[in-house]
Amino acid sequence: VSEVKKLNSNGEQQVLHNIYLREKLKDLQKYLENDLSNIVEKRLEEFEEESLPVAGCLVRSSTSSFSALTQSYDRGKELKKPGDLPSRLYIARPSLLKELLTVNHVESIYNIFVAILVLLFFNKILEEVIHTGSPNLDLSLIIWAFGELDRVIVIWVCMFTSTSVLVYISFHHWAHFRHTVPVVYDTVGGLVYVAYLILFLYLPLESLLYNALPPASSFIILCEQVRMFMKTWAFVRSNLSRAVKYKKDEEIQVKSICPDFSHYLYFLFAPTLVYRDEYPRNERCDW
């Protein structure tokens, strides 16, 4: 009987201890919510008080960016030939986000959103601990959505190999030998190019449906398919005039007919859809 009473008393103490912990966690949750609301209200009040200087800074930064873009467009119009589209010129300038973050209050708003994200994460953990007794971060949906990554990697490697190696070798061969029999090379090259683009659109979709990939994995394949398709089109379109203008009896360097493979490989990963042999780059990378 004494042992049963002892067990009952221990059980009651454990229940009371759990209730006490839940109350403390609820108090902590309310404190975090109040603290978050106070921080947001304080920052918004400061932002409203000094909104005019911020607006002036934003106007000046946007004006400088717009003037740089206008100068680039005017230079492109000067370089274009009759009947051609304006040539796109790349100039070294800070990004729009970087210009905005130079304003202190815009940076404060950015920090507020980061703080809100962190506090919401901890709020979710506390809510799980209060209701279930332990943090239950159920990632099963995310794991399922990004499933079959091994097949995704295989499909991506096949697409990248065809885009990087097959496209470059084919264009390199066509550019260097088309002057011998232009009609034949242009006809065959055009048909092969169109057939490649059609197959590049069809085969990844077929493999995607055949393997029944989940949504996120399918989205990765589709995005990479569109990106590589546009990169291929941009590379061929930008360098087509080099090969067309080349004749063996003219004094044109053979290297200028087709760009180096290193330039093409850099273009495949560069955040642009307009091919150039060189792009303006900063001296250091701002992480």
ChimeraX commands (.cxc) that place a marker at each C-alpha (Angstrom):
marker #1 position 0.00,0.00,0.00 radius 0.5
marker #1 position 2.85,2.37,0.86 radius 0.5
marker #1 position 4.49,1.68,-2.51 radius 0.5
marker #1 position 1.21,2.41,-4.34 radius 0.5
marker #1 position 0.84,5.71,-2.45 radius 0.5
marker #1 position 4.44,6.56,-3.29 radius 0.5
marker #1 position 3.85,5.88,-6.98 radius 0.5
marker #1 position 0.68,7.97,-6.94 radius 0.5
marker #1 position 2.49,10.86,-5.29 radius 0.5
marker #1 position 5.32,10.64,-7.84 radius 0.5
marker #1 position 2.79,10.60,-10.69 radius 0.5
marker #1 position 1.01,13.64,-9.29 radius 0.5
marker #1 position 4.32,15.46,-8.95 radius 0.5
marker #1 position 5.18,14.64,-12.56 radius 0.5
marker #1 position 1.79,15.90,-13.77 radius 0.5
marker #1 position 2.17,19.10,-11.76 radius 0.5
marker #1 position 5.69,19.54,-13.11 radius 0.5
marker #1 position 4.45,19.14,-16.70 radius 0.5
marker #1 position 1.65,21.65,-16.08 radius 0.5
marker #1 position 4.18,24.08,-14.61 radius 0.5
marker #1 position 6.46,23.71,-17.64 radius 0.5
marker #1 position 3.57,24.26,-20.04 radius 0.5
marker #1 position 2.56,27.43,-18.23 radius 0.5
marker #1 position 6.14,28.69,-18.36 radius 0.5
marker #1 position 6.36,27.92,-22.08 radius 0.5
marker #1 position 3.08,29.73,-22.70 radius 0.5
marker #1 position 4.41,32.75,-20.79 radius 0.5
marker #1 position 7.58,32.63,-22.88 radius 0.5
marker #1 position 5.54,32.41,-26.07 radius 0.5
marker #1 position 3.46,35.44,-25.09 radius 0.5
marker #1 position 6.63,37.33,-24.19 radius 0.5
marker #1 position 8.15,36.61,-27.60 radius 0.5
marker #1 position 4.97,37.70,-29.37 radius 0.5
marker #1 position 4.77,40.94,-27.38 radius 0.5
marker #1 position 8.47,41.61,-27.87 radius 0.5
marker #1 position 8.12,41.05,-31.60 radius 0.5
marker #1 position 5.15,43.41,-31.88 radius 0.5
marker #1 position 6.98,46.08,-29.87 radius 0.5
marker #1 position 10.05,45.84,-32.10 radius 0.5
marker #1 position 7.97,46.12,-35.27 radius 0.5
marker #1 position 5.97,49.08,-33.96 radius 0.5
marker #1 position 9.12,50.89,-32.85 radius 0.5
marker #1 position 10.85,50.39,-36.18 radius 0.5
marker #1 position 7.77,51.48,-38.13 radius 0.5
marker #1 position 7.48,54.65,-36.05 radius 0.5
marker #1 position 11.13,55.46,-36.73 radius 0.5
marker #1 position 10.61,54.75,-40.40 radius 0.5
marker #1 position 7.57,57.07,-40.58 radius 0.5
marker #1 position 9.47,59.89,-38.87 radius 0.5
marker #1 position 12.27,59.79,-41.43 radius 0.5
marker #1 position 10.39,58.63,-44.52 radius 0.5
marker #1 position 11.22,61.74,-46.55 radius 0.5
marker #1 position 15.03,61.37,-46.39 radius 0.5
marker #1 position 14.65,57.69,-47.26 radius 0.5
marker #1 position 12.47,58.55,-50.24 radius 0.5
marker #1 position 15.07,61.04,-51.42 radius 0.5
marker #1 position 17.82,58.44,-51.19 radius 0.5
marker #1 position 15.70,55.93,-53.09 radius 0.5
marker #1 position 14.96,58.46,-55.82 radius 0.5
marker #1 position 18.65,59.31,-56.17 radius 0.5
marker #1 position 19.68,55.65,-56.31 radius 0.5
marker #1 position 16.97,54.80,-58.84 radius 0.5
marker #1 position 17.93,57.86,-60.92 radius 0.5
marker #1 position 21.58,56.82,-61.02 radius 0.5
marker #1 position 20.64,53.26,-62.00 radius 0.5
marker #1 position 18.26,54.51,-64.69 radius 0.5
marker #1 position 20.88,56.87,-66.11 radius 0.5
marker #1 position 23.39,54.02,-66.29 radius 0.5
marker #1 position 20.86,51.84,-68.11 radius 0.5
marker #1 position 20.02,54.71,-70.50 radius 0.5
marker #1 position 23.68,55.24,-71.33 radius 0.5
marker #1 position 24.09,51.51,-71.96 radius 0.5
marker #1 position 21.06,51.49,-74.29 radius 0.5
marker #1 position 22.32,54.54,-76.20 radius 0.5
marker #1 position 25.73,52.94,-76.68 radius 0.5
marker #1 position 24.02,49.80,-77.94 radius 0.5
marker #1 position 22.04,51.80,-80.49 radius 0.5
marker #1 position 25.24,53.42,-81.72 radius 0.5
marker #1 position 26.92,50.04,-82.26 radius 0.5
marker #1 position 24.00,48.37,-84.02 radius 0.5
marker #1 position 24.01,47.92,-87.77 radius 0.5
marker #1 position 21.09,48.75,-90.09 radius 0.5
marker #1 position 18.42,46.07,-89.80 radius 0.5
marker #1 position 19.84,44.60,-86.56 radius 0.5
marker #1 position 18.48,44.79,-83.05 radius 0.5
marker #1 position 20.25,47.11,-80.57 radius 0.5
marker #1 position 23.33,45.43,-79.13 radius 0.5
marker #1 position 23.12,44.82,-75.39 radius 0.5
marker #1 position 26.07,46.19,-73.47 radius 0.5
marker #1 position 27.01,45.12,-69.95 radius 0.5
marker #1 position 28.36,47.72,-67.55 radius 0.5
marker #1 position 29.72,47.27,-64.05 radius 0.5
marker #1 position 27.27,48.71,-61.51 radius 0.5
marker #1 position 25.89,47.69,-58.11 radius 0.5
marker #1 position 22.66,45.74,-58.02 radius 0.5
marker #1 position 19.37,47.43,-57.14 radius 0.5
marker #1 position 19.11,45.49,-53.88 radius 0.5
marker #1 position 22.61,46.59,-52.88 radius 0.5
marker #1 position 21.75,50.21,-53.58 radius 0.5
marker #1 position 18.60,49.94,-51.49 radius 0.5
marker #1 position 20.44,48.35,-48.57 radius 0.5
marker #1 position 22.78,51.35,-48.40 radius 0.5
marker #1 position 19.82,53.22,-46.85 radius 0.5
marker #1 position 19.79,52.51,-43.12 radius 0.5
marker #1 position 16.03,52.27,-42.74 radius 0.5
marker #1 position 15.63,49.90,-45.67 radius 0.5
marker #1 position 18.28,47.72,-44.06 radius 0.5
marker #1 position 16.33,47.95,-40.78 radius 0.5
marker #1 position 13.19,46.69,-42.53 radius 0.5
marker #1 position 15.22,43.84,-43.96 radius 0.5
marker #1 position 16.50,42.96,-40.48 radius 0.5
marker #1 position 12.94,43.11,-39.13 radius 0.5
marker #1 position 11.78,40.49,-41.60 radius 0.5
marker #1 position 14.73,38.27,-40.69 radius 0.5
marker #1 position 13.91,38.65,-37.00 radius 0.5
marker #1 position 10.24,37.86,-37.65 radius 0.5
marker #1 position 11.23,34.69,-39.47 radius 0.5
marker #1 position 13.47,33.57,-36.61 radius 0.5
marker #1 position 10.85,34.35,-33.96 radius 0.5
marker #1 position 8.13,32.54,-35.90 radius 0.5
marker #1 position 10.41,29.51,-36.06 radius 0.5
marker #1 position 10.93,29.51,-32.29 radius 0.5
marker #1 position 7.22,30.19,-31.78 radius 0.5
marker #1 position 6.38,27.08,-33.79 radius 0.5
marker #1 position 8.83,25.00,-31.76 radius 0.5
marker #1 position 7.36,26.25,-28.48 radius 0.5
marker #1 position 3.86,25.50,-29.71 radius 0.5
marker #1 position 4.85,21.94,-30.55 radius 0.5
marker #1 position 6.52,21.51,-27.15 radius 0.5
marker #1 position 3.44,22.83,-25.33 radius 0.5
marker #1 position 0.97,20.55,-27.11 radius 0.5
marker #1 position 3.03,17.40,-27.69 radius 0.5
marker #1 position 5.82,17.66,-25.13 radius 0.5
marker #1 position 8.61,17.63,-27.72 radius 0.5
marker #1 position 9.45,19.53,-30.93 radius 0.5
marker #1 position 7.88,17.63,-33.81 radius 0.5
marker #1 position 9.28,19.07,-37.03 radius 0.5
marker #1 position 7.46,16.88,-39.52 radius 0.5
marker #1 position 9.51,17.04,-42.73 radius 0.5
marker #1 position 7.88,14.07,-44.40 radius 0.5
marker #1 position 6.09,16.25,-46.97 radius 0.5
marker #1 position 9.31,18.04,-47.94 radius 0.5
marker #1 position 11.22,14.76,-48.12 radius 0.5
marker #1 position 8.52,13.29,-50.34 radius 0.5
marker #1 position 8.38,16.37,-52.61 radius 0.5
marker #1 position 12.16,16.26,-53.18 radius 0.5
marker #1 position 12.29,12.48,-53.51 radius 0.5
marker #1 position 14.06,10.45,-56.19 radius 0.5
marker #1 position 17.04,12.82,-56.19 radius 0.5
marker #1 position 19.31,10.16,-57.66 radius 0.5
marker #1 position 17.17,10.00,-60.80 radius 0.5
marker #1 position 16.96,13.78,-60.90 radius 0.5
marker #1 position 20.76,13.98,-60.89 radius 0.5
marker #1 position 21.02,11.42,-63.70 radius 0.5
marker #1 position 18.51,13.32,-65.86 radius 0.5
marker #1 position 20.24,16.63,-65.13 radius 0.5
marker #1 position 23.68,15.26,-66.01 radius 0.5
marker #1 position 22.34,13.97,-69.33 radius 0.5
marker #1 position 20.76,17.34,-70.14 radius 0.5
marker #1 position 23.87,19.28,-69.14 radius 0.5
marker #1 position 26.17,16.98,-71.12 radius 0.5
marker #1 position 24.10,17.41,-74.27 radius 0.5
marker #1 position 23.89,21.18,-73.78 radius 0.5
marker #1 position 27.56,21.72,-72.99 radius 0.5
marker #1 position 29.40,19.11,-75.04 radius 0.5
marker #1 position 27.10,18.10,-77.89 radius 0.5
marker #1 position 25.94,21.63,-78.75 radius 0.5
marker #1 position 29.45,23.11,-78.63 radius 0.5
marker #1 position 31.11,20.36,-80.68 radius 0.5
marker #1 position 28.37,20.47,-83.31 radius 0.5
marker #1 position 28.45,24.26,-83.61 radius 0.5
marker #1 position 32.27,24.28,-83.64 radius 0.5
marker #1 position 32.36,21.77,-86.49 radius 0.5
marker #1 position 29.67,23.59,-88.47 radius 0.5
marker #1 position 31.35,26.99,-88.01 radius 0.5
marker #1 position 34.76,25.80,-89.19 radius 0.5
marker #1 position 33.65,23.76,-92.22 radius 0.5
marker #1 position 30.52,25.48,-93.55 radius 0.5
marker #1 position 32.57,27.64,-95.95 radius 0.5
marker #1 position 33.44,24.53,-98.00 radius 0.5
marker #1 position 29.84,23.70,-98.99 radius 0.5
marker #1 position 27.65,26.41,-97.43 radius 0.5
marker #1 position 24.30,25.22,-98.78 radius 0.5
marker #1 position 24.74,21.64,-97.60 radius 0.5
marker #1 position 26.14,22.59,-94.19 radius 0.5
marker #1 position 23.46,25.22,-93.59 radius 0.5
marker #1 position 20.61,22.88,-94.56 radius 0.5
marker #1 position 21.88,19.88,-92.63 radius 0.5
marker #1 position 22.97,22.00,-89.68 radius 0.5
marker #1 position 19.59,23.73,-89.48 radius 0.5
marker #1 position 17.69,20.44,-89.58 radius 0.5
marker #1 position 19.94,18.88,-86.94 radius 0.5
marker #1 position 19.60,21.97,-84.74 radius 0.5
marker #1 position 15.80,21.96,-84.91 radius 0.5
marker #1 position 15.69,18.19,-84.28 radius 0.5
marker #1 position 17.95,18.61,-81.25 radius 0.5
marker #1 position 15.72,21.31,-79.77 radius 0.5
marker #1 position 12.62,19.16,-80.24 radius 0.5
marker #1 position 14.28,16.13,-78.65 radius 0.5
marker #1 position 15.60,18.27,-75.80 radius 0.5
marker #1 position 12.05,19.35,-75.04 radius 0.5
marker #1 position 10.62,15.85,-75.35 radius 0.5
marker #1 position 13.11,13.46,-73.75 radius 0.5
marker #1 position 13.35,15.09,-70.27 radius 0.5
marker #1 position 9.56,15.22,-70.08 radius 0.5
marker #1 position 9.32,11.59,-71.11 radius 0.5
marker #1 position 11.86,10.52,-68.47 radius 0.5
marker #1 position 10.08,12.68,-65.89 radius 0.5
marker #1 position 6.75,10.97,-66.53 radius 0.5
marker #1 position 8.30,7.52,-66.84 radius 0.5
marker #1 position 10.00,7.78,-63.43 radius 0.5
marker #1 position 6.91,9.41,-61.84 radius 0.5
marker #1 position 8.98,12.05,-60.08 radius 0.5
marker #1 position 7.37,14.00,-57.20 radius 0.5
marker #1 position 6.42,17.68,-57.64 radius 0.5
marker #1 position 9.56,19.46,-56.40 radius 0.5
marker #1 position 11.91,17.10,-58.25 radius 0.5
marker #1 position 9.84,17.53,-61.42 radius 0.5
marker #1 position 10.00,21.30,-60.99 radius 0.5
marker #1 position 13.81,21.13,-60.82 radius 0.5
marker #1 position 13.97,19.22,-64.10 radius 0.5
marker #1 position 11.53,21.56,-65.84 radius 0.5
marker #1 position 13.35,24.70,-64.69 radius 0.5
marker #1 position 16.72,23.35,-65.78 radius 0.5
marker #1 position 15.25,22.23,-69.09 radius 0.5
marker #1 position 13.96,25.73,-69.85 radius 0.5
marker #1 position 17.22,27.34,-68.70 radius 0.5
marker #1 position 19.44,25.11,-70.85 radius 0.5
marker #1 position 17.11,25.47,-73.83 radius 0.5
marker #1 position 17.33,29.26,-73.65 radius 0.5
marker #1 position 21.11,29.13,-73.13 radius 0.5
marker #1 position 21.51,26.98,-76.25 radius 0.5
marker #1 position 19.35,29.31,-78.30 radius 0.5
marker #1 position 21.20,32.41,-77.08 radius 0.5
marker #1 position 24.64,30.92,-77.76 radius 0.5
marker #1 position 23.81,29.84,-81.31 radius 0.5
marker #1 position 22.00,33.08,-82.13 radius 0.5
marker #1 position 24.84,35.28,-80.84 radius 0.5
marker #1 position 27.63,33.40,-82.64 radius 0.5
marker #1 position 25.84,32.56,-85.87 radius 0.5
marker #1 position 27.01,35.73,-87.61 radius 0.5
marker #1 position 30.66,34.87,-86.95 radius 0.5
marker #1 position 30.50,31.67,-88.95 radius 0.5
marker #1 position 28.33,33.15,-91.70 radius 0.5
marker #1 position 30.77,36.01,-92.31 radius 0.5
marker #1 position 33.82,33.74,-92.32 radius 0.5
marker #1 position 35.41,32.77,-95.62 radius 0.5
marker #1 position 38.66,30.91,-95.87 radius 0.5
marker #1 position 40.21,33.32,-98.35 radius 0.5
marker #1 position 39.62,36.30,-96.06 radius 0.5
marker #1 position 42.02,37.33,-93.33 radius 0.5
marker #1 position 39.95,36.36,-90.31 radius 0.5
marker #1 position 41.39,34.59,-87.32 radius 0.5
marker #1 position 40.09,31.05,-86.99 radius 0.5
marker #1 position 39.68,31.50,-83.23 radius 0.5
marker #1 position 37.14,34.28,-83.79 radius 0.5
marker #1 position 34.77,31.95,-85.67 radius 0.5
marker #1 position 33.68,30.06,-82.56 radius 0.5
marker #1 position 34.33,31.09,-78.94 radius 0.5
marker #1 position 36.38,28.97,-76.60 radius 0.5
marker #1 position 34.69,26.23,-74.65 radius 0.5
marker #1 position 35.61,27.93,-71.37 radius 0.5
marker #1 position 33.60,31.01,-72.41 radius 0.5
marker #1 position 30.63,28.86,-73.32 radius 0.5
marker #1 position 30.86,26.91,-70.06 radius 0.5
marker #1 position 30.96,30.14,-68.06 radius 0.5
marker #1 position 27.92,31.39,-69.96 radius 0.5
marker #1 position 25.94,28.28,-68.99 radius 0.5
marker #1 position 26.23,29.23,-65.31 radius 0.5
marker #1 position 26.22,33.02,-65.64 radius 0.5
marker #1 position 22.94,34.74,-64.63 radius 0.5
marker #1 position 22.25,36.08,-68.12 radius 0.5
marker #1 position 20.56,34.98,-71.33 radius 0.5
marker #1 position 22.68,37.11,-73.69 radius 0.5
marker #1 position 25.99,35.55,-74.71 radius 0.5
marker #1 position 29.18,37.59,-74.62 radius 0.5
marker #1 position 32.78,36.43,-74.66 radius 0.5
marker #1 position 33.45,38.58,-71.60 radius 0.5
marker #1 position 31.31,40.16,-68.90 radius 0.5
marker #1 position 32.16,42.98,-66.47 radius 0.5
marker #1 position 33.04,41.47,-63.12 radius 0.5
marker #1 position 33.72,42.95,-59.71 radius 0.5
marker #1 position 37.15,42.68,-58.18 radius 0.5
marker #1 position 35.74,40.78,-55.22 radius 0.5
marker #1 position 32.59,38.81,-54.51 radius 0.5
marker #1 position 30.15,40.36,-52.03 radius 0.5
marker #1 position 28.69,37.40,-50.20 radius 0.5
marker link #1:1,2 radius 0.2
marker link #1:2,3 radius 0.2
marker link #1:3,4 radius 0.2
marker link #1:4,5 radius 0.2
marker link #1:5,6 radius 0.2
marker link #1:6,7 radius 0.2
marker link #1:7,8 radius 0.2
marker link #1:8,9 radius 0.2
marker link #1:9,10 radius 0.2
marker link #1:10,11 radius 0.2
marker link #1:11,12 radius 0.2
marker link #1:12,13 radius 0.2
marker link #1:13,14 radius 0.2
marker link #1:14,15 radius 0.2
marker link #1:15,16 radius 0.2
marker link #1:16,17 radius 0.2
marker link #1:17,18 radius 0.2
marker link #1:18,19 radius 0.2
marker link #1:19,20 radius 0.2
marker link #1:20,21 radius 0.2
marker link #1:21,22 radius 0.2
marker link #1:22,23 radius 0.2
marker link #1:23,24 radius 0.2
marker link #1:24,25 radius 0.2
marker link #1:25,26 radius 0.2
marker link #1:26,27 radius 0.2
marker link #1:27,28 radius 0.2
marker link #1:28,29 radius 0.2
marker link #1:29,30 radius 0.2
marker link #1:30,31 radius 0.2
marker link #1:31,32 radius 0.2
marker link #1:32,33 radius 0.2
marker link #1:33,34 radius 0.2
marker link #1:34,35 radius 0.2
marker link #1:35,36 radius 0.2
marker link #1:36,37 radius 0.2
marker link #1:37,38 radius 0.2
marker link #1:38,39 radius 0.2
marker link #1:39,40 radius 0.2
marker link #1:40,41 radius 0.2
marker link #1:41,42 radius 0.2
marker link #1:42,43 radius 0.2
marker link #1:43,44 radius 0.2
marker link #1:44,45 radius 0.2
marker link #1:45,46 radius 0.2
marker link #1:46,47 radius 0.2
marker link #1:47,48 radius 0.2
marker link #1:48,49 radius 0.2
marker link #1:49,50 radius 0.2
marker link #1:50,51 radius 0.2
marker link #1:51,52 radius 0.2
marker link #1:52,53 radius 0.2
marker link #1:53,54 radius 0.2
marker link #1:54,55 radius 0.2
marker link #1:55,56 radius 0.2
marker link #1:56,57 radius 0.2
marker link #1:57,58 radius 0.2
marker link #1:58,59 radius 0.2
marker link #1:59,60 radius 0.2
marker link #1:60,61 radius 0.2
marker link #1:61,62 radius 0.2
marker link #1:62,63 radius 0.2
marker link #1:63,64 radius 0.2
marker link #1:64,65 radius 0.2
marker link #1:65,66 radius 0.2
marker link #1:66,67 radius 0.2
marker link #1:67,68 radius 0.2
marker link #1:68,69 radius 0.2
marker link #1:69,70 radius 0.2
marker link #1:70,71 radius 0.2
marker link #1:71,72 radius 0.2
marker link #1:72,73 radius 0.2
marker link #1:73,74 radius 0.2
marker link #1:74,75 radius 0.2
marker link #1:75,76 radius 0.2
marker link #1:76,77 radius 0.2
marker link #1:77,78 radius 0.2
marker link #1:78,79 radius 0.2
marker link #1:79,80 radius 0.2
marker link #1:80,81 radius 0.2
marker link #1:81,82 radius 0.2
marker link #1:82,83 radius 0.2
marker link #1:83,84 radius 0.2
marker link #1:84,85 radius 0.2
marker link #1:85,86 radius 0.2
marker link #1:86,87 radius 0.2
marker link #1:87,88 radius 0.2
marker link #1:88,89 radius 0.2
marker link #1:89,90 radius 0.2
marker link #1:90,91 radius 0.2
marker link #1:91,92 radius 0.2
marker link #1:92,93 radius 0.2
marker link #1:93,94 radius 0.2
marker link #1:94,95 radius 0.2
marker link #1:95,96 radius 0.2
marker link #1:96,97 radius 0.2
marker link #1:97,98 radius 0.2
marker link #1:98,99 radius 0.2
marker link #1:99,100 radius 0.2
marker link #1:100,101 radius 0.2
marker link #1:101,102 radius 0.2
marker link #1:102,103 radius 0.2
marker link #1:103,104 radius 0.2
marker link #1:104,105 radius 0.2
marker link #1:105,106 radius 0.2
marker link #1:106,107 radius 0.2
marker link #1:107,108 radius 0.2
marker link #1:108,109 radius 0.2
marker link #1:109,110 radius 0.2
marker link #1:110,111 radius 0.2
marker link #1:111,112 radius 0.2
marker link #1:112,113 radius 0.2
marker link #1:113,114 radius 0.2
marker link #1:114,115 radius 0.2
marker link #1:115,116 radius 0.2
marker link #1:116,117 radius 0.2
marker link #1:117,118 radius 0.2
marker link #1:118,119 radius 0.2
marker link #1:119,120 radius 0.2
marker link #1:120,121 radius 0.2
marker link #1:121,122 radius 0.2
marker link #1:122,123 radius 0.2
marker link #1:123,124 radius 0.2
marker link #1:124,125 radius 0.2
marker link #1:125,126 radius 0.2
marker link #1:126,127 radius 0.2
marker link #1:127,128 radius 0.2
marker link #1:128,129 radius 0.2
marker link #1:129,130 radius 0.2
marker link #1:130,131 radius 0.2
marker link #1:131,132 radius 0.2
marker link #1:132,133 radius 0.2
marker link #1:133,134 radius 0.2
marker link #1:134,135 radius 0.2
marker link #1:135,136 radius 0.2
marker link #1:136,137 radius 0.2
marker link #1:137,138 radius 0.2
marker link #1:138,139 radius 0.2
marker link #1:139,140 radius 0.2
marker link #1:140,141 radius 0.2
marker link #1:141,142 radius 0.2
marker link #1:142,143 radius 0.2
marker link #1:143,144 radius 0.2
marker link #1:144,145 radius 0.2
marker link #1:145,146 radius 0.2
marker link #1:146,147 radius 0.2
marker link #1:147,148 radius 0.2
marker link #1:148,149 radius 0.2
marker link #1:149,150 radius 0.2
marker link #1:150,151 radius 0.2
marker link #1:151,152 radius 0.2
marker link #1:152,153 radius 0.2
marker link #1:153,154 radius 0.2
marker link #1:154,155 radius 0.2
marker link #1:155,156 radius 0.2
marker link #1:156,157 radius 0.2
marker link #1:157,158 radius 0.2
marker link #1:158,159 radius 0.2
marker link #1:159,160 radius 0.2
marker link #1:160,161 radius 0.2
marker link #1:161,162 radius 0.2
marker link #1:162,163 radius 0.2
marker link #1:163,164 radius 0.2
marker link #1:164,165 radius 0.2
marker link #1:165,166 radius 0.2
marker link #1:166,167 radius 0.2
marker link #1:167,168 radius 0.2
marker link #1:168,169 radius 0.2
marker link #1:169,170 radius 0.2
marker link #1:170,171 radius 0.2
marker link #1:171,172 radius 0.2
marker link #1:172,173 radius 0.2
marker link #1:173,174 radius 0.2
marker link #1:174,175 radius 0.2
marker link #1:175,176 radius 0.2
marker link #1:176,177 radius 0.2
marker link #1:177,178 radius 0.2
marker link #1:178,179 radius 0.2
marker link #1:179,180 radius 0.2
marker link #1:180,181 radius 0.2
marker link #1:181,182 radius 0.2
marker link #1:182,183 radius 0.2
marker link #1:183,184 radius 0.2
marker link #1:184,185 radius 0.2
marker link #1:185,186 radius 0.2
marker link #1:186,187 radius 0.2
marker link #1:187,188 radius 0.2
marker link #1:188,189 radius 0.2
marker link #1:189,190 radius 0.2
marker link #1:190,191 radius 0.2
marker link #1:191,192 radius 0.2
marker link #1:192,193 radius 0.2
marker link #1:193,194 radius 0.2
marker link #1:194,195 radius 0.2
marker link #1:195,196 radius 0.2
marker link #1:196,197 radius 0.2
marker link #1:197,198 radius 0.2
marker link #1:198,199 radius 0.2
marker link #1:199,200 radius 0.2
marker link #1:200,201 radius 0.2
marker link #1:201,202 radius 0.2
marker link #1:202,203 radius 0.2
marker link #1:203,204 radius 0.2
marker link #1:204,205 radius 0.2
marker link #1:205,206 radius 0.2
marker link #1:206,207 radius 0.2
marker link #1:207,208 radius 0.2
marker link #1:208,209 radius 0.2
marker link #1:209,210 radius 0.2
marker link #1:210,211 radius 0.2
marker link #1:211,212 radius 0.2
marker link #1:212,213 radius 0.2
marker link #1:213,214 radius 0.2
marker link #1:214,215 radius 0.2
marker link #1:215,216 radius 0.2
marker link #1:216,217 radius 0.2
marker link #1:217,218 radius 0.2
marker link #1:218,219 radius 0.2
marker link #1:219,220 radius 0.2
marker link #1:220,221 radius 0.2
marker link #1:221,222 radius 0.2
marker link #1:222,223 radius 0.2
marker link #1:223,224 radius 0.2
marker link #1:224,225 radius 0.2
marker link #1:225,226 radius 0.2
marker link #1:226,227 radius 0.2
marker link #1:227,228 radius 0.2
marker link #1:228,229 radius 0.2
marker link #1:229,230 radius 0.2
marker link #1:230,231 radius 0.2
marker link #1:231,232 radius 0.2
marker link #1:232,233 radius 0.2
marker link #1:233,234 radius 0.2
marker link #1:234,235 radius 0.2
marker link #1:235,236 radius 0.2
marker link #1:236,237 radius 0.2
marker link #1:237,238 radius 0.2
marker link #1:238,239 radius 0.2
marker link #1:239,240 radius 0.2
marker link #1:240,241 radius 0.2
marker link #1:241,242 radius 0.2
marker link #1:242,243 radius 0.2
marker link #1:243,244 radius 0.2
marker link #1:244,245 radius 0.2
marker link #1:245,246 radius 0.2
marker link #1:246,247 radius 0.2
marker link #1:247,248 radius 0.2
marker link #1:248,249 radius 0.2
marker link #1:249,250 radius 0.2
marker link #1:250,251 radius 0.2
marker link #1:251,252 radius 0.2
marker link #1:252,253 radius 0.2
marker link #1:253,254 radius 0.2
marker link #1:254,255 radius 0.2
marker link #1:255,256 radius 0.2
marker link #1:256,257 radius 0.2
marker link #1:257,258 radius 0.2
marker link #1:258,259 radius 0.2
marker link #1:259,260 radius 0.2
marker link #1:260,261 radius 0.2
marker link #1:261,262 radius 0.2
marker link #1:262,263 radius 0.2
marker link #1:263,264 radius 0.2
marker link #1:264,265 radius 0.2
marker link #1:265,266 radius 0.2
marker link #1:266,267 radius 0.2
marker link #1:267,268 radius 0.2
marker link #1:268,269 radius 0.2
marker link #1:269,270 radius 0.2
marker link #1:270,271 radius 0.2
marker link #1:271,272 radius 0.2
marker link #1:272,273 radius 0.2
marker link #1:273,274 radius 0.2
marker link #1:274,275 radius 0.2
marker link #1:275,276 radius 0.2
marker link #1:276,277 radius 0.2
marker link #1:277,278 radius 0.2
marker link #1:278,279 radius 0.2
marker link #1:279,280 radius 0.2
marker link #1:280,281 radius 0.2
marker link #1:281,282 radius 0.2
marker link #1:282,283 radius 0.2
marker link #1:283,284 radius 0.2
marker link #1:284,285 radius 0.2
marker link #1:285,286 radius 0.2
marker link #1:286,287 radius 0.2
view
